[in-house]
Amino acid sequence: MSILDKEPAATRPATSGLDRFFSITERGSTIGREARGGLVTFVTMVYIVVLNPIILGTIPDKTGHFLGGGTHGPNITAIAGATAVVAAFFTLLMGIVGRYPFALATGLGLNAFVTFQVATRMSWASAMGLVVIEGLVIVVLVLTGFRTAVFNAIPRELKSAIAVGIGLFIALIGFVDAGFVRPGNPVLQLGSSGSGLRGWPTLVFVLGVLLIAALMARKVRGAILIGIVAMTVLSLIIESIAKVGAFDAKKNPNGWQLSVPTFKGKHFGAPDLGLIGHFSLGGGFSAIGVVSGIVVVFSLVLSDFFDVMGTTIGLASEADLLDEQGNLPRIREVLLVDGLAAVGGGIGSASSATTYVESASGIGDGARTGFASIVTGLLFVVTIFLSPIAQIVPSEAAAPALVVVGVLLMRQVRFIDFQALDIAVPAFLTIVLMPFTYSITNGVGAGFISWVLLRAATGKARTVHPLMWLLSVVFAVYFAIDPIKELFGIK
């Protein structure tokens, strides 16, 4: 064990300016552990550099143009470069300003919404302009104190439920990214056949989960990182011998899900940053009208607002960073950086960027401060020039970390009193709807509404914070947005 990774004494003072700035010793961590945690977070979320271009780059806008390209085909390289730049800049900013181990990148779900429900109705530049406006709204909500007030108004039991729900959600993400769980009959199935597990990639995933779990049970430092590295090496060996190839639903259902573990064709290259700054603030309203444009921005704001709220609560709970009231010190700085990341994602044409739930993997490996985010951000800087190399880690090697971290987050369930139904029902809805609907926002919304209604029904309405009442109404509108649009003839 190195000096940098020794367990700090509880009373040992900070040893350097770096230590004091990030409160490394104060939070019971070490520089070595923070660096390792930052690396683990990077490895578990670098897939976004590959996946985001696939989501944004392969669908033409209303004019028939692809993002960053013309009408003849997508520009995957430019989108990958923009994605890496946005992730690098705002993760570094979170480390310096927020000082927590939270990494940021383009939000999954938000990018799909922008692609399939926004860009198909206007140009890509106009769609990214609406993303910028959404981010500006979020920033205003932070600067006015509203977003921080909402965070503090959430009852502790619901905060614990959100953390547990996120644990199940990221575990499901891990299972799906590894191909262990797939769409099937009637809804989901085990593996490609539904009746059993097949293929080398699945074996890598299963071995990864077992290895990381065993190492953590034995309290081995760096268990998650060791597991990811070991499974990546195993994947490279398997691919070199078995030639498994990339996943294809019809031709190769047992292939590697997101990236093939091979060095072939992966090398340094000059980044294509031509997409940065390619947005139009007013184009969206011109294309679909002011009312429809406002509806789109509202949908983006609400989803981003509560996705981040839920993610932040879950990550802070797992890192034991919440105070006795369940609040997070410096939450205003964290939320401000996240709001600015939404703006930056639109400016960079990478879609709205947000705090990543995969940060839990680094936290699970010991990260507690912003220094871990600095490490993650610097690795994304390297990825700007070296994104092909980053693709050698297959999702099957990284996804086991998400499953094991899901187990860790489940521990928050002990703070929920399931004997009291006015607490149990909102907590249960919050927990199950996140993975069942693949949305943190849906789980939070159901929890808020049911909490308020059950408190009122049991004569405890006065114990509900006024903001909880307001937000429950907002969520009710959010869930009923389609009927409301039909009622007023909004397309």
BELCOR-V261562 format. One record per run of one state. SS is the DSSP state (A for helix, B for strand, O for the rest). FROM is the first residue (numbers start at 1). TO is the last residue. Records with the same first field share a line. If there is no record, write none. Layout:
SS: FROM-TO / FROM-TO
//
This chain:
O: 1-2 / 6-16 / 23-30 / 46-47 / 58-75 / 99-103 / 107-109 / 122-123 / 144-145 / 154-155 / 178-180 / 184-187 / 191-193 / 196-199 / 218-222 / 243-245 / 247-247 / 249-251 / 253-255 / 257-282 / 289-289 / 319-321 / 323-327 / 329-330 / 348-352 / 356-358 / 365-369 / 391-394 / 416-420 / 438-439 / 458-460 / 464-465 / 480-480 / 488-491
A: 3-5 / 17-22 / 31-45 / 48-57 / 76-98 / 110-121 / 124-143 / 146-153 / 156-177 / 200-217 / 223-242 / 283-288 / 290-318 / 331-347 / 359-364 / 370-390 / 395-415 / 421-437 / 440-457 / 461-463 / 466-479 / 481-487
B: 104-106 / 181-183 / 188-190 / 194-195 / 246-246 / 248-248 / 252-252 / 256-256 / 322-322 / 328-328 / 353-355
//
